[in-house]
Structure formats: C-alpha cells, structure tokens
Amino acid sequence: MSELEPHINGPFTPDLATPISKFKDEVVKNGWPSELKVALIGSCTNSSYEDMTRSASIAREAAEHGLETKSKFTITPGSEQVRATIERDGLISTFEGVGGLVLANACGPCIGQWDRQDVKKGEANSSMCIPLAKSTSAKAPQLSRHTIATSRVVMMQIPPRTLS
C-alpha cells in the first residue's frame, strides 16, 4: 500500500490513467493546456455528505495556512438534502473561505454543461472533476475542454493553476 501512487484519469477518456508524478510530462508531451482553469467537486453520484466533509476538511486546512484557490473552484452538491446539510454545518462557508463557489445541485457541471465565462468558446482549457471522467463527446460543443478526473483528496492538493 505504501507504494501506491495517486493517479489522474483523462483527458478525453477515463482509460487514460497517469501517476501524478508523471502527469507533468504527459501534459508537455501531448501539448495539453497546463493551466487548470476550473476544478469541480461533486455531482449527482459523487457528492454525499461524507464526500463534502472530506473535501471541506482539506479546504479548512488550506485556509488555516492562508491559502486560496487560484483556479475557479466549484462545488456541486448531489441533492438538496446534501446542500442544506452542508449549509447547516458551515461547509459552504468553509469552501467559500478558500475561494469556492457552491453551485445549484443540478445535472450538468460535471460534464462541462454550464455557461463558463472564464474561457472563450473553442479555447483549449483544462478542468478537473472528481466524478467519473467524461469523454470529450459528452461535453459538446466544448470539444477543446480537457477534463481530467481524480479523487477529491488529490484534487484538493494539486497546486492551483498549473498541471505542469
């Protein structure tokens, strides 16, 4: 177990798994956008209360060290019950404390189907999410979006704004 290394899956397919220590080389070799534009935690299948509390604990630790996200950081609760519970327990303010934005608990953001204002349509960009990696075709018409997937723990610890 001590020799297992976290992996990042994608872009374009969940079959493309890369150890985190080699991801920088893959970004350079393949000419993928190295600036992480947006990170998303949550989806209808990957945002239980437990998922949210684990992510919030990492956000809380970051805030205690004076850190904030440099990339857009979005959170999508999987249900109204999860959203209401994380609001009640102060997790929304924890996420907001590091620059997070809690979105509506709705389908769409995890496959890139929301009106992003941070990139022009067709501009190559990288995003990261914790649900299952989606293929490029699932994000049409944003075919230039390089979505990668990883665990919430890995995502919350990647240096903001750079994948290389």
Long-range contacts (C-beta under 8 A, 24 or more apart in sequence): 6-150, 6-151, 6-153, 6-154, 7-150, 8-128, 8-148, 8-149, 8-150, 8-154, 9-133, 9-148, 9-149, 9-150, 10-133, 10-146, 10-147, 10-148, 10-149, 11-126, 11-133, 11-136, 11-146, 11-147, 11-148, 12-135, 12-136, 12-146, 12-147, 13-133, 13-135, 14-132, 14-133, 14-149, 20-150, 20-154, 20-158, 23-163, 24-163, 24-164, 27-163, 27-164, 28-164, 32-124, 32-126, 32-146, 32-163, 33-124, 33-125, 33-126, 33-146, 33-163, 34-126, 34-162, 34-163, 34-164, 35-71, 35-125, 35-126, 35-161, 35-162, 35-163, 36-71, 36-126, 36-127, 36-128, 36-158, 36-160, 36-161, 36-162, 36-163, 37-71, 37-72, 37-118, 37-119, 37-125, 37-126, 37-127, 38-71, 38-72, 38-73, 38-74, 38-116, 38-118, 38-125, 38-127, 38-128, 39-69, 39-71, 39-72, 39-73, 39-74, 39-127, 39-128, 39-129, 39-155, 39-158, 40-74, 40-75, 40-76, 40-109, 40-110, 40-127, 40-128, 40-129, 40-130, 41-74, 41-75, 41-76, 41-129, 41-130, 41-152, 41-155, 41-156, 42-75, 42-76, 42-77, 42-78, 42-110, 42-130, 42-131, 43-76, 43-78, 43-109, 43-110, 43-129, 43-130, 43-131, 44-78, 44-79, 44-107, 44-110, 45-78, 45-131, 45-132, 46-78, 46-110, 46-130, 46-131, 46-132, 47-75, 47-76, 47-77, 47-78, 47-79, 47-82, 47-105, 48-78, 48-82, 49-82, 49-85, 49-86, 51-130, 51-152, 52-77, 52-82, 52-86, 52-91, 53-86, 53-89, 53-91, 54-152, 54-153, 55-95, 55-152, 55-156, 56-86, 56-91, 56-94, 56-95, 58-152, 58-153, 58-156, 58-157, 59-94, 59-95, 59-97, 59-98, 59-100, 59-156, 60-94, 60-97, 62-98, 62-156, 63-94, 63-97, 63-98, 67-98, 68-98, 68-99, 69-98, 69-99, 69-100, 69-160, 70-99, 70-160, 70-161, 71-160, 71-161, 72-101, 72-118, 73-98, 73-99, 73-100, 73-101, 74-100, 74-101, 74-102, 74-103, 74-109, 75-100, 75-101, 75-102, 75-103, 76-102, 76-103, 76-104, 76-105, 76-106, 76-109, 76-110, 77-102, 77-105, 78-105, 79-105, 80-105, 110-134, 111-138, 111-139, 112-138, 112-139, 112-142, 112-145, 112-147, 113-139, 116-142, 126-163, 128-155, 128-158, 129-155, 130-155
